[in-house]
Amino acid sequence: MYRRDLDGLINAGRLPNFILLHGGEEFLNELYAKEIISIWNAQNCEHIYYDEYNFDQFRDFLEPSLFSASNTLHIKMSKQIPAKEVKHFIAACQRDANNHFLFEFFEDTNRASGEFLKAFGANDVRFFKPNTPNEAILLLNKKCISTGISPNQAALTQIYQIHNGNLNLCASEIEKFAMLNLPLNVENVRNAVFGLSEISFEDLFEKILNLRDFRDDFFTYIQSGSYNELALINYIYSAIFRLFKIHSYIRINGNFNLIAAIGYNPPANVANSLKNAALKLNLETFREIFMLLNRTEFRLKTRANLDKTTFLLSALLELQSIISKANKSKI
């Protein structure tokens, strides 16, 4: 299901007692995880983060206990756990409605798939980046309310613009205002909020793919604290490989089915964008792009005296050149 479906269940008071939250927008995962745990309001709540998870240690957490009538097990990870372990926790929830299981899966380079996804059935919630700034501001309003401060549309819009749409950074600013007991208004935002020059990989990739000038974004990104050449190359490789899987499925089967091609079905506007992008490229273009990305990664890893920033920019411009040739061949 999507975010709107989850909102419907919450508003109707029909929230299930086991749920998977996943997607590449960590802000949304955390926002809804906090709300769901609050709604369940269990007497005993165990939070397990990343490498803290050990099945043998938490195997019996959802079993009957003399000390609490209701239990919530919350696991947050960026990788899947074995399906049989997921099914063990879900079975405990199915036996007793006072048990709750929340798996918060942050999809960065890894994607939820296979038996892990199937175990959650209809209780699988996938989040996507907001389509518009207005939608993002509404989510930040929700963050304000959950944090206990009064939302201010103009102030939130200014924070959103300062941080270039990075919702994680926006959420951190809201938490800062709450901790300082500072009213959220435009004047205080001007005095207390400073940009970190964060650039979204997704926005940068979209500009490259659509042959737009991405250099300002690139130079902003390399000046940020999160700059990492290999992380950017790996993201682009994953994004291109996703388009290749869609392209290959359409060529082989003669129809468009994202669930079969990549394992999930995004909203209609995202699906159309993926389809159009995949069909702009041909097999020879995909081959050239994969060879370029492999060469780029190899040289970044093996050449000690390489000017990595200049080399990476050159590689991205070459990527645009390859895409441009493919587009011209279709005219």
DAHU-V325240 format. One line per field, one symbol per residue. ss: DSSP state (h for helix, s for strand, l for the rest). phi: phi as a letter, one per 30 degrees, with the letter a starting at -180 (. if undefined). burial: I if it has 16 or more other C-alpha atoms within 10 Angstrom, else O. Layout:
ss=???
phi=???
burial=???
//
This chain:
ss=llhhhhhhhhhhlllllssssssllhhhhhhhhhhhhhhhlllsssssshhhllhhhhllllllllllllssssssslllllhhhhhhhhhhhhhlllsssssssslllllllhhhhhhhhhhsssllllllhhhhhhhhhhhhhhhlllllhhhhhhhhhhllllhhhhhhhhhhhhhllllllhhhhhhhllllllllhhhhhhhhhlllllhhhhhhhhllllllhhhhhhhhhhhhhhhhhhhhhhhhhllllhhhhhlllllhhhhhhhhhhhhhllhhhhhhhhhhhhhhhhhhhhlllllhhhhhhhhhhhhhhhhhhhhhhll
phi=.cedddedddddicddcbbccakdceededddddddddddhddbbccbchdddbeddcecdcdebdcacbbbcccbbcbdceeddedddddddddbddcbbbcccddccccdaideddddhdcccccbeedbedddddddeddedddjbddbeddddddedechidddddddddddddddhcedbddddddbcbdchdbdeddddddddchcdcdddddddddddcdaddddddddddddddddddedddddcibcbddddbjabdeeddddddddddddccdddedddddddddddddddccdcdddddddddddddeddddddddddcd
burial=OOOOOIOOOOOOOOIIIIIIIIIIIIIIIIIIIOOIIOOIOIOOIOOIOOOOOOOOOOOOIIOOOOOOOIIIIIIIIIOIOOOOOIIOIIOIIOOOOIIIIIIIIIIOOOIIOOOIIOIIOOIIIIIIIIOOOOOIIOIIIIIIOOOOIOIIIOIIIIIIOIIIIIIOIIIOIIIOIIOOOOOIIIOOIOOOIOOIIIIOIOOIIOIIIOIOOIOOIIOOIIOOOOOOIOOIIOIIIOIIIIIIIIIIIIOOOOOOIIOOIIOOIIOOOOOOOIIOIIOIIIOOIIOOIIOIIOOIIOOIOOOOOOOIOOOIIOIIIOIIOIIIOIOOOOO
//
